[in-house]
Amino acid sequence: MPMPMPRKNEKEDEYISRCMGNETMVTDFPENNQRAAVCYSNWRRTKNVIRRSENLSQSTAYSNTTLQESDT
């Protein structure tokens, strides 16, 4: 089973707890420190991708609005 991914609207502490207790994660990373590092890293990476995606969406929406305004 793959590494658990953060769910939409899941808080960091909820995800870390779920990730730390995941059976696959416990098997693959038996030491708590190593498993915590992987879980936190995955949390940060996933949230950065979401932020970039949201920023891109906002930028695109702004560009479309600007184009529409300049057409009139």
Salt bridges, closest charged atoms under 4 A:
GLU10 OE1 - ARG18 NH2 2.87
